[in-house]
Amino acid sequence: MVQRVKRGNFKGIPYTVIHRPVKYARLEFLTGELRIILPYGMGVREILTRKERWIRKKYQMIQNSLVEAENLPIENRSHRELKELVIQYIQEAERSLGVKVRKVQIRKMRTKWGSCSSRGTVTINSLAKYLPDRVLRYLVFHEVNHLKFWRHDRFFWNSLKRFFENVEKMEDVLFSYWFRIRGKSF
């Protein structure tokens, strides 16, 4: 079945509704745009009303990040320089966390800065070449930390807090860099 797309506005927040063959409704902000994925036949009003608080909070966070992003400094490393620096930070994280990364990948990713597989592969978005050293180091530690703590639970965050003073601020900065770098050409 063909997906149906409809655009709208909910209390000043623009959104796109996509009907797909899915079982459950899903809300997501993809690079600042609210996308509502719905099963065929489901109306949008109920989900908007039920999730209004979450939508407003996330939308405001994105608006704040867009403002903050305008003045963030940008690095410009080559792919080789990025990989060397990532490997250096991975080695530091391995020693600090007592884990072993099996494989390192640098590749373009559409929706995130990095990932860590259960098999020990750490993947870093190639756009990270524009991140300052301290933010790149945080990103690498975040991903390697998943080898020790799979979920983003209190154990995961407490582990990161041993190496970074303000983890919440680092997450916000990384989020703002997404808007600074995503879709820009330097």
Secondary structure, DSSP 4 states (H G I P E B T S, - for coil): -PPEEEEEEETTEEEEEEEES-SS-EEEEETTEEEEEEETT--HHHHHHHTHHHHHHHHHHHHHHHHHHTT-------HHHHHHHHHHHHHHHHHHHT----EEEEE--SS-SEEE-TTSEEEEEGGGGGS-HHHHHHHHHHHHHTTT--SSSHHHHHHHHTT-S-HHHHHHHHHHHHHHHTT---
